[in-house]
Amino acid sequence: MKERQESTKESWVSPGGRGLARTSLRYTQEEGRSSSEARVRIPVSLPSIMTWASTRSVWSGPVASSSSSSSFSCTDLPRKRKGKGKSKSPGGTMPGPSLHQVPLSSRMSIDAEILSEQESRSEGEDQQIKMKCFSREPHSQIEKRRRDKMNNLIDELSTMVPACNPLARKLDKLTVLRMAVQHFKSLKGTSNSFSEAHPKPSFLPEDELKHLLLRAADGFLFVVSCTRGKIVFVSESISDILHYNRMELIGQSLFDYVHPKDVSKVKEQLSASEMYPRERLIDTKTGVQVPSEVPSKAHIGTGTRRSFFCRMKQSRVAKSGKNTPQSSSSSSRKKGAIIIKRLHPVEFQRYCTVHCTGYMRSWSTQQLDTESEVDLDRESSHLTCLVAVGRIHPHTIPEEPSQVSVKPTEFVTRYAIDGKFTFVDQRATTIIGYLPQELLGTSCYEYFHQEDLAHLAESHRKVLHSKEKIMTNCYKFKTKQSSFVTLQSQWFSFINPWTKEVEFIVSTSKVVSENGEKGEKAEEPRDTRTLEASAEAKHLSPVIPGISSVSGTMIYAGSIGTHIANELLDFNRMNSPSSGSPSPFCLLPEKSPLAASQPGSVPNREDEGEQPGKSQAGPSQGPSGVSFLGGLGGEASTITGGSSQLDLESVVGPSGLGLSSDEAAMAVIMSILETDTNLSETVDFDELHWNM
Amino acid sequence: MTAVESKRPLSDRRKERSREAARFRRSKETELFTQLTEQLPLPESVRCHLDKASVMRLALSYLRTRRLLSAGYPTKHVGDGRQENQLSLQSLEAFLLVITSAGDMIYVTDNISKFMGLSQVDLIGHSIYDFTHPCDHGEIHENLSIRGSSFGLKRGGSLTERDFFLRMKCTVTNRGRTVNLKSANWKVVHCTGHLKLSSYSSTFSAECPALVCTMLLCEPIPQPPGADTPVSSHMFISQHSLDMRFITCDNRVIKLLGYQPDELSKCSVYDLYHPLDATNMARSHRILCIMGQVVSGPYRLLAKRGGYVWVETQATVRPVSPNNQSHVVCLNTVLSNIEERWVAFSFEQTKAAQKEGCRTDSPVPSRLKQESAAPLRATEASLGYFQREPRQFTSLRSVCPPTLISPYMRT
């Protein structure tokens, strides 16, 4: 036995298909199976992963890891039935480590073969007694294994039968069996589970199955007639979810319990016309849709499936008097989202978002079970119903008022990799004053206070290069009223699972404190804001002398993000095998759409960079910050603009001249340059997500 | 048995006696097994074909299931649940599976044969690892044990909640033909449920370990419907490249989301997701890449002119024969109406809304300028309100966005 195990392992370690062939041959001899049978290949219709997998090298990543974890699971799994043949050869069940180098397609088929082998072996074991064997050795082995398995099962049975347990000594097989029979009989006596009433006894009493089922599903079953929306049946578990007594609902109209805004939608879902595909519905639309005309055999497709959300009223007579808003919010977090409808500001009516999954079905009236005491439509012989399971929608919906009341100071935004807003949660409006459409398409850097630019740029860079969520420092965000609000954000970059490229950054921002919202007015006068707003819409404003510094700030701050994004793109290119550009400074604008938009604005920026004095002559409150931004923008644009011949000194030179007074600006630039050099010098491959 | 046949004259009588004893013991054992078989809650036709090992595994599974039930379920519900159970299972299009932490399937509902071709009796008592894809064993193991919490927690549940996918052997082909278990193919199954630890009642001694079971509702993901099968009007079918960029989309999307099918092509579906769902969707996408099929949970998809709808998607990777390029076929079920339809969340929505504005009345830029003052004041007021009375914030919210946004959105 041991010998065989070892040899099996050995053959698995040997690379590739050779090992497989040897293994299967071994089994063939030992088990007396013909080799053709043992080597049956499962036609793996595993959604054809292999067809493309071998062409994409990206694939080796996830699959290799998953198969390695599976091999772990196999060897480490605590198997109870040691005697079973399947668990006897841990090496054989799973591809060994060497298999990871085998191309995926062949690996898949190998897995399949192993399974087929296992299967044939295990089946063999069950009928081994009758089998003719080649030699005596394996036969006795097989017999022993069978006995071991049986003994294990008996042992296990003895732990399950209460009568066997108090006795400390090990009982013999016959006693255990006798006790088991007695135990079964007593179980039968207590529960009416497998009474003779059912033509087909079920393995588990239906009642208990119901517990399991509703426990697993966490929902309630309901049947609603389509014609009137009358609730024909509802399971008791509704009392746990919506706190109604089952009997008070049966016979009522479903629409009384649905949120007024959802009634029309539920009606639409109930309409029997939906049973047809849309095209045919239009043809027969002349008359009134009569549900009884629906032929019952046409219900096979997905056309009769229903899946929808609706808000359902929760009983106000809640159990154990948890009517206070506090407890409702806490239970809402536990159970799911609860929508609070406001008829009056004081009165709360709780609604639950229920996900209903089910199908349309028609019964003939006599078929209906006696349990549901409903007065049926006398005239129609068929009753079309929606049979569905309602489950509380498990997701928390941040937009809902109840959630907002808990965390009113939070909003979600999505940035493109260069920091431009591509998604803004409407809650942001109450916090930062802008409407989503005002922010969208603009760069987030335009709204940051200049003091924070350095660390935010750093965080931005970090988030693009890591999978982790990154918490930024507290920073000031310019609101629409030109005041600042202090925010802290959690950023994470979203990586497309297939291409492994960063698609966007998701940010969850929350207000840290509202101090000095009125006091710390920003430097710009109000009227420039409107100008900026229009500038945002076009995203490219003409540089007007006098106010140019302000609008210039807007644009140039945005280019920080562009710069960082380009860094990333460049970094990718550098690290991809076919990389062309050796340095982040040599950007090829046509390769990145972000950089491609830059050249048009380059002249303006150069202008700006050359006239730091002029911009400083602008509003007196914040000259340093403005000039710094202008200078930075100039610097960034020279980089991103594609002047490939620049070396480090020449970049630092002009921008450094303009900004020598401003330490913060210097710090930003230095950090950017530092990272650039770092990137080009030390390439940390471990932190990358690319497939190598 | 072989020992009995080899005769030795000296110990003949002793042999004879022991042979008698053994025969008696065997016949007694067989009798007991027959009795045990009779006790099994199975139809007669199935019962008479069971061998001893099967009897044992079924009996054990039955006892374990009973123990699981007795531990945590008060029998307050009464009445015949047969029809109810069937309707529930049909509504959910799923089968129920109870697995111990060691991987033994101690209970499965009989409708599994409809989905997987394997019968209830074939499966009960066997190990889940014998019927699932080797690559999934790690995740299954993780999900069946108490400490394995990282997988189930993805969708924000408690420690005992489980939500994962596995590939299971299926002996029914897509055309409904039954094949041998050896040539079974894999079917992706979505499992949701709970881990349950049953502490023993007083009748059991402390030495036997606690029974840890996972009750799972297993939902096999169906193949996407063909062009001819009827699809509910709340569903639309889309095709994507493997990085989830749209290739084609069905016409129903116009009515449901407002997009024209051709404007969606080449557009990444990730641009349409609500950012808060991005992580979940990425997980689904990853599973799709590994298993070839997936069903997403409900997520938010942005509608064209503002707002979003809740959608649930079944995705399947399908090869396209000519150039070996695979694509993803998605059956999307729209679960809700367009919510917050006056709010433009994304850049694309803003553009769509602006275009809409252009068509209805031409001087948009001037309008924008005019109205930029009005929302400003409104927002200021709202912020002030917010500062004074943070408690009343909820009521504020419902008032605020419509007044703010209506000038832009309402045509």
Interface residues (C-beta under 8 A of the other chain):
Chain A: V40 I42 P43 V44 S45 L46 P47 S48 I49 T51 W52 T55 P62 V63 S66 S67 S69 S70 F72 S73 C74 L77 P78 R79 K80 R81 K86 S87 T93 M94 P95 D111 I114 L115 S116 Q118 E119 S120 S122 D126 R146 K149 M150 L153 I154 E156 L157 T159 M160 V161 P162 N165 P166 K173 L174 L177 R178 A180 V181 H183 F184 K185 L187 K188 S193 F194 H198 K200 P201 S202 F203 L204 E206 D207 E208 L209 K210 H211 L212 L213 L214 R215 A216 A217 L221 V223 F233 S235 E236 D262 K265 Q269 E274 M275 Y276 P277 R278 A298 G301 T302 G303 T304 R305 R306 S307 F308 F309 I340 R342 P345 H355 T357 G358 Y359 D369 E371 V387 A388 V389 H393 P394 H395 T396 P398 E399 P401 S402 V404 S405 P408 V412 T413 R414 K420 F421 T422 F423 V424 D425 Q426 R427 T429 T430 G433 L435 P436 Q437 L440 G441 T479 K480 Q481 F492 F494 I495 N496 P497 W498 T499 E503 F504 V506 E514 E517 T530 A533 S534 A537
Chain B: R25 K28 E29 L32 F33 Q35 L36 Q39 L40 P41 L42 P43 D51 K52 A53 M56 R57 A59 L60 Y62 L63 R64 T65 R66 R67 L69 Y73 T75 H77 V78 G79 D80 G81 R82 Q83 E84 N85 L87 S88 L89 Q90 S91 L92 E93 L96 V98 A102 G103 D104 Y107 T109 D110 Q120 I124 S127 Y129 D130 H133 P134 C135 D136 H137 G138 E139 I140 H141 R155 G156 G157 R167 L181 K182 S183 A184 N185 W186 T192 G193 H194 T203 F204 S205 C208 M215 L216 L217 P222 P225 T229 P230 V231 S232 S233 H234 M235 L242 D243 M244 R252 S268 Y270 D271 H274 P275 L276 A278 T279 A282 H285 R286 C289 I290 M291 G292 Q293 G297 P298 L302 W310 E312 T316 V317 R318 P319 N324 Q325 S326 L331 T333 L335 S336 N337 E339 E340 V343 A344 F345 S346 F347 Q349 T350 A353 Q354 P365 L368 K369 S372 A373 P375 L376 T379 E380 S382 L383 F386 Q387 P390 Q392 F393 T394 S395 L396 R397 S398 C400 P401 L404 I405 Y408
